[in-house]
Amino acid sequence: MSAIPVTIGRRPAVSVDSTPARAGSPLIDTHGRVHRDLRISLTDRCSLRCTYCMPEQGNEWLAKTSILTLDEIELIARIAAADGITTFRLTGGEPLLRTDIVEIVRRLAAIEGPDGRPVEIAMTTNGIRLPEVLPGLAAAGLGRLNISIDTLRRDRFHELTRRDRLDDVLEGIAAAAASGLRPLKLNAVAMRDVNDDELVDLVEFAIAHDAQMRFIEQMPLDAGHTWDRSRMVTQDEILQALARRWELTPVPGRGGAPAARWTLDGGPYTVGVIASVTAPFCGDCDRLRLTADGQLRNCLFSTTEYDLLPIVRGAAGEREQDIDGMLRACVRGKLPGHAINDPSFLQPARGMNAIGG
């Protein structure tokens, strides 16, 4: 495996807005969407090799010199919070592979917005290191956890992730359930003839751990660009399978959340579905993404990136103003939707592990 700076799909340096909105004003795009959520990828590396995300071999990892440092992440986050970002979600790759993960959470959790309220810190993880680090993360200010688990069967887990780590993931989920961090969410990518016969089992497992199960339609974000729409289990199919076991009632008031939710037999437990392909929710999207190597993205499927790395590593003089300007340029360039169902759609060059969830 090589370690080189990855530049595929990166646009040339983008000039910041020559007539920027006032620093500290909300990040509003040209379609009226107010942005409050920044997904921060901490690394492109992962302890698993999920088939829908990464190849087993031949990964070209980002060079360590191109990965944002703790200080650089904090600088960007402070400016984003001043501009109205209220939630930072830490992603990867696998964010728990960062040796400074507890300090990252501590630094970000100390940030306050313009109204004096602290920001919220969430994390998406495969859970493998949680028993070891969760006490420190909770004490540092982590507020919410999403843990990925696509199957409860050992043979399938090994085939899907190319690693025999199911017990480690289950131990991480148990640690999260015992921690008191709520809401606790478990994520599964629903795949035809792979795990679609486990949908009910996964929901029952989530309920047993006081968690919400969320199913995700498989999206064209694999590094090998082998996504096949016919292998995707749709939202309608997921709900049909679950309706044979529970009475499902839609939960109103979704807002900008990626998952639509349904109560199970009247509650209190719910199930969520993220249907980015068959029921896009772009009109309410309030998210931006920051890759581990300092690229701003205004959509998970964007083919354009806004390079913050030379700004955060440049002279200190106008650095904060330039970061603010780049955030606004990124938001201003956001399209009304990802066009995933349009014949002209192009899959982003980066795989999911290099973009961040």
C-alpha positions as CSV (number, residue, x, y, z in Angstrom):
1,M,0.0,0.0,0.0
2,S,1.3,3.4,-0.9
3,A,0.9,6.7,1.0
4,I,0.6,9.6,-1.3
5,P,-1.4,12.8,-1.4
6,V,-4.7,12.0,-3.2
7,T,-5.7,14.7,-5.6
8,I,-8.3,12.8,-7.7
9,G,-11.4,14.9,-8.0
10,R,-10.0,17.9,-6.2
11,R,-10.6,21.2,-7.9
12,P,-7.9,23.8,-8.2
13,A,-7.7,26.3,-5.3
14,V,-11.0,28.3,-5.1
15,S,-10.8,32.0,-4.4
16,V,-12.8,33.1,-1.4
17,D,-15.8,35.3,-2.0
18,S,-14.8,38.8,-2.9
19,T,-18.0,40.1,-1.4
20,P,-18.5,37.8,1.6
21,A,-21.5,37.9,3.9
22,R,-20.7,39.3,7.3
23,A,-18.5,36.8,9.3
24,G,-20.7,35.2,11.9
25,S,-23.9,35.4,9.8
26,P,-25.6,32.1,8.9
27,L,-24.3,29.8,6.2
28,I,-27.3,30.0,3.7
29,D,-27.0,28.6,0.2
30,T,-28.7,30.0,-2.9
31,H,-31.7,27.7,-2.4
32,G,-32.4,29.0,1.1
33,R,-31.0,26.1,3.1
34,V,-29.3,27.0,6.4
35,H,-26.3,24.9,7.2
36,R,-25.9,23.7,10.8
37,D,-24.0,20.4,10.6
38,L,-20.4,19.8,9.7
39,R,-19.2,16.2,9.2
40,I,-15.4,16.1,10.0
41,S,-13.5,13.1,8.7
42,L,-10.5,12.4,10.9
43,T,-8.8,9.7,8.7
44,D,-9.4,7.7,5.6
45,R,-8.0,4.6,7.2
46,C,-10.2,1.9,8.7
47,S,-9.9,-1.3,10.7
48,L,-12.4,-3.0,8.4
49,R,-12.6,-3.4,4.6
50,C,-16.4,-3.3,3.9
51,T,-17.1,-4.4,0.3
52,Y,-19.4,-1.4,-0.4
53,C,-16.8,1.1,0.8
54,M,-13.1,-0.1,0.2
55,P,-11.1,-2.6,-1.8
56,E,-9.4,-5.3,0.3
57,Q,-6.0,-4.4,-1.1
58,G,-4.3,-1.6,-3.1
59,N,-5.7,1.3,-1.1
60,E,-3.8,4.6,-1.7
61,W,-3.9,6.2,1.7
62,L,-3.7,9.9,2.3
63,A,-0.2,10.9,3.2
64,K,0.2,11.7,6.9
65,T,1.5,15.1,6.1
66,S,-1.8,16.0,4.4
67,I,-4.0,15.0,7.3
68,L,-5.4,17.9,9.3
69,T,-3.8,18.3,12.8
70,L,-5.8,18.7,16.0
71,D,-5.1,22.5,16.0
72,E,-6.1,22.8,12.4
73,I,-9.4,21.0,13.0
74,E,-10.1,23.2,16.0
75,L,-9.4,26.3,14.0
76,I,-11.8,25.4,11.2
77,A,-14.5,24.2,13.7
78,R,-14.3,27.5,15.7
79,I,-15.0,29.5,12.6
80,A,-17.7,27.2,11.4
81,A,-19.4,27.4,14.9
82,A,-19.3,31.2,14.7
83,D,-21.1,30.9,11.4
84,G,-23.9,28.9,12.8
85,I,-22.7,25.3,12.7
86,T,-24.2,23.6,15.8
87,T,-23.2,20.0,15.4
88,F,-19.9,18.4,14.5
89,R,-20.0,14.7,13.6
90,L,-16.7,12.9,13.7
91,T,-16.3,10.3,11.0
92,G,-13.7,8.4,8.9
93,G,-12.6,5.9,7.7
94,E,-12.7,4.9,11.4
95,P,-12.3,8.0,13.7
96,L,-11.2,5.9,16.6
97,L,-8.0,5.1,14.8
98,R,-6.8,8.7,15.6
99,T,-4.6,8.4,18.7
100,D,-5.7,12.0,19.7
101,I,-9.4,11.2,19.4
102,V,-10.2,12.0,23.0
103,E,-8.4,15.4,22.8
104,I,-10.2,16.2,19.6
105,V,-13.5,15.6,21.3
106,R,-12.5,17.7,24.3
107,R,-11.3,20.6,22.2
108,L,-14.4,20.7,19.9
109,A,-16.8,20.2,22.8
110,A,-15.4,23.4,24.4
111,I,-16.5,25.5,21.4
112,E,-19.6,27.7,21.8
113,G,-21.8,29.2,19.2
114,P,-22.7,32.9,18.9
115,D,-25.5,32.4,21.4
116,G,-23.1,31.0,24.0
117,R,-24.4,27.4,23.7
118,P,-21.9,24.6,23.4
119,V,-21.8,22.8,20.1
120,E,-22.9,19.1,20.0
121,I,-20.4,16.4,19.3
122,A,-21.5,13.2,17.6
123,M,-19.5,10.3,16.1
124,T,-20.0,7.5,13.6
125,T,-17.8,4.5,14.2
126,N,-17.5,0.8,13.7
127,G,-17.3,0.4,17.5
128,I,-14.2,-1.7,17.6
129,R,-12.2,0.4,20.1
130,L,-15.2,1.8,22.0
131,P,-14.8,-0.3,25.2
132,E,-11.3,1.1,25.5
133,V,-11.9,4.8,24.8
134,L,-15.6,5.4,25.5
135,P,-15.1,6.5,29.1
136,G,-12.6,9.1,28.0
137,L,-14.8,10.3,25.1
138,A,-17.9,10.7,27.3
139,A,-15.9,12.6,29.9
140,A,-14.5,14.8,27.1
141,G,-17.9,15.8,25.9
142,L,-19.1,13.3,23.2
143,G,-22.8,13.5,23.1
144,R,-24.1,10.9,20.6
145,L,-22.9,7.7,18.8
146,N,-23.8,6.0,15.6
147,I,-22.4,2.5,15.2
148,S,-22.3,0.5,12.0
149,I,-23.3,-3.1,12.0
150,D,-24.6,-4.7,8.8
151,T,-25.1,-8.3,10.0
152,L,-25.3,-10.3,13.2
153,R,-23.9,-13.5,11.5
154,R,-20.2,-14.2,11.9
155,D,-19.8,-15.7,8.4
156,R,-21.5,-12.7,6.7
157,F,-19.6,-10.2,8.8
158,H,-16.3,-11.8,7.8
159,E,-17.4,-11.8,4.1
160,L,-18.7,-8.2,4.2
161,T,-15.9,-6.6,6.1
162,R,-13.1,-9.1,5.2
163,R,-12.1,-9.1,8.9
164,D,-13.2,-11.4,11.7
165,R,-14.1,-8.6,14.2
166,L,-17.8,-9.2,14.9
167,D,-17.2,-9.9,18.6
168,D,-15.3,-6.6,18.9
169,V,-18.1,-4.7,17.3
170,L,-20.7,-6.3,19.5
171,E,-18.6,-5.4,22.6
172,G,-18.4,-1.8,21.4
173,I,-22.2,-1.7,21.0
174,A,-22.6,-3.2,24.5
175,A,-20.3,-0.5,25.9
176,A,-22.3,2.2,24.2
177,A,-25.6,0.9,25.5
178,A,-24.2,0.9,29.0
179,S,-22.7,4.4,28.7
180,G,-25.9,6.3,28.8
181,L,-25.1,8.3,25.6
182,R,-28.4,8.7,23.9
183,P,-29.8,8.6,21.4
184,L,-27.8,5.5,20.3
185,K,-28.2,4.6,16.7
186,L,-27.1,1.5,14.8
187,N,-26.6,1.8,11.0
188,A,-26.8,-1.0,8.5
189,V,-26.5,-0.8,4.7
190,A,-29.3,-3.0,3.3
191,M,-28.1,-5.2,0.5
192,R,-30.1,-7.7,-1.7
193,D,-29.2,-11.3,-1.1
194,V,-26.6,-10.3,1.4
195,N,-28.4,-9.2,4.6
196,D,-31.9,-8.4,3.6
197,D,-33.2,-11.4,5.5
198,E,-31.8,-9.9,8.7
199,L,-33.8,-6.7,8.8
200,V,-36.1,-7.8,11.6
201,D,-33.3,-9.4,13.5
202,L,-31.3,-6.2,13.4
203,V,-34.2,-4.1,14.7
204,E,-34.8,-6.5,17.5
205,F,-31.1,-6.4,18.3
206,A,-31.2,-2.6,18.4
207,I,-34.3,-2.6,20.7
208,A,-32.4,-5.0,23.1
209,H,-29.7,-2.4,23.3
210,D,-32.0,0.6,23.7
211,A,-31.0,1.9,20.3
212,Q,-32.6,3.0,17.1
213,M,-31.9,0.9,14.0
214,R,-31.4,2.8,10.8
215,F,-31.2,1.2,7.4
216,I,-29.3,2.9,4.6
217,E,-30.0,2.4,0.9
218,Q,-26.7,1.4,-0.7
219,M,-25.2,4.4,-2.5
220,P,-22.7,4.7,-5.3
221,L,-19.8,5.5,-3.0
222,D,-17.5,2.4,-3.3
223,A,-13.9,3.0,-4.2
224,G,-14.1,0.5,-7.0
225,H,-17.2,2.1,-8.6
226,T,-18.9,-1.3,-8.8
227,W,-22.3,-0.1,-7.4
228,D,-25.3,-1.9,-8.9
229,R,-28.7,-0.4,-8.4
230,S,-30.3,-3.8,-8.6
231,R,-28.4,-4.9,-5.5
232,M,-29.8,-2.0,-3.5
233,V,-32.7,-2.7,-1.2
234,T,-35.1,0.2,-1.4
235,Q,-36.9,2.0,1.4
236,D,-40.2,0.5,0.3
237,E,-38.8,-3.0,0.5
238,I,-37.3,-2.4,3.9
239,L,-40.7,-1.1,5.2
240,Q,-42.6,-4.0,3.7
241,A,-40.3,-6.5,5.4
242,L,-40.6,-4.7,8.8
243,A,-44.4,-4.3,8.5
244,R,-44.7,-8.1,8.6
245,R,-43.5,-7.9,12.2
246,W,-44.5,-4.4,13.5
247,E,-47.2,-1.8,12.9
248,L,-45.2,1.2,11.4
249,T,-46.4,4.8,12.0
250,P,-44.5,7.7,10.4
251,V,-42.9,10.1,12.8
252,P,-43.5,13.8,11.7
253,G,-41.1,16.6,12.0
254,R,-38.1,15.2,10.2
255,G,-36.5,18.5,9.5
256,G,-33.0,18.2,8.0
257,A,-32.3,14.7,9.5
258,P,-31.2,12.2,6.9
259,A,-33.4,9.4,8.2
260,A,-37.1,9.2,8.0
261,R,-38.5,7.4,11.1
262,W,-41.4,5.2,12.0
263,T,-42.6,4.1,15.4
264,L,-42.8,0.3,16.0
265,D,-46.2,-0.8,17.4
266,G,-46.9,2.7,18.7
267,G,-43.5,3.2,20.3
268,P,-41.4,4.0,22.2
269,Y,-38.9,2.5,19.8
270,T,-38.4,3.7,16.2
271,V,-36.7,2.6,13.1
272,G,-35.1,4.9,10.5
273,V,-34.4,4.7,6.8
274,I,-31.9,6.8,4.9
275,A,-33.2,6.6,1.4
276,S,-30.8,8.8,-0.5
277,V,-31.5,7.0,-3.8
278,T,-35.2,6.4,-3.9
279,A,-36.4,9.3,-1.7
280,P,-33.8,12.0,-1.7
281,F,-34.0,14.6,1.0
282,C,-31.8,17.2,-0.6
283,G,-34.3,20.0,-0.2
284,D,-33.8,20.0,3.6
285,C,-30.0,19.2,3.6
286,D,-28.1,21.3,6.2
287,R,-24.8,19.5,6.0
288,L,-21.2,20.2,4.9
289,R,-18.3,17.8,5.0
290,L,-14.6,18.3,5.7
291,T,-12.3,15.5,4.6
292,A,-9.3,14.4,6.6
293,D,-7.0,16.3,4.2
294,G,-8.8,19.6,4.5
295,Q,-11.2,19.6,1.6
296,L,-14.7,21.1,2.1
297,R,-17.5,19.3,0.3
298,N,-21.1,20.6,0.1
299,C,-22.6,17.2,-0.9
300,L,-21.7,13.6,-0.3
301,F,-21.8,13.1,-4.1
302,S,-20.0,16.3,-5.0
303,T,-17.3,16.2,-7.7
304,T,-16.1,19.6,-6.5
305,E,-14.0,20.3,-3.4
306,Y,-12.8,23.5,-1.7
307,D,-9.3,23.3,-0.5
308,L,-8.7,24.6,3.0
309,L,-5.3,23.0,3.6
310,P,-3.2,25.9,2.2
311,I,-5.2,28.4,4.1
312,V,-4.9,26.7,7.5
313,R,-1.2,26.2,6.9
314,G,-0.6,29.6,5.5
315,A,0.4,32.9,7.2
316,A,-1.8,33.7,10.2
317,G,-2.7,37.2,9.0
318,E,-6.0,36.7,7.2
319,R,-6.4,33.0,7.9
320,E,-9.7,33.2,9.8
321,Q,-11.3,35.5,7.3
322,D,-10.2,33.2,4.4
323,I,-11.6,30.1,6.1
324,D,-14.9,31.9,6.6
325,G,-14.8,33.0,3.0
326,M,-14.1,29.4,1.8
327,L,-17.0,28.1,3.9
328,R,-19.3,30.6,2.3
329,A,-18.0,29.8,-1.2
330,C,-18.6,26.1,-0.6
331,V,-22.2,26.8,0.6
332,R,-22.8,29.2,-2.3
333,G,-21.8,26.5,-4.8
334,K,-24.2,23.9,-3.5
335,L,-26.5,22.4,-6.1
336,P,-30.2,21.9,-5.4
337,G,-29.7,18.1,-5.3
338,H,-27.3,15.3,-6.0
339,A,-29.0,14.1,-9.3
340,I,-28.3,10.5,-8.4
341,N,-31.3,9.4,-10.5
342,D,-30.3,11.5,-13.5
343,P,-28.6,9.8,-16.4
344,S,-25.8,12.4,-16.3
345,F,-24.9,11.5,-12.7
346,L,-21.2,10.9,-12.1
347,Q,-20.0,9.0,-9.0
348,P,-17.4,11.0,-7.0
349,A,-13.8,9.9,-7.5
350,R,-13.3,9.4,-3.7
351,G,-14.7,6.4,-2.0
352,M,-16.8,6.8,1.2
353,N,-13.8,6.2,3.5
354,A,-12.0,9.2,1.9
355,I,-15.0,11.5,2.0
356,G,-16.3,10.8,5.5
357,G,-19.8,9.8,6.5
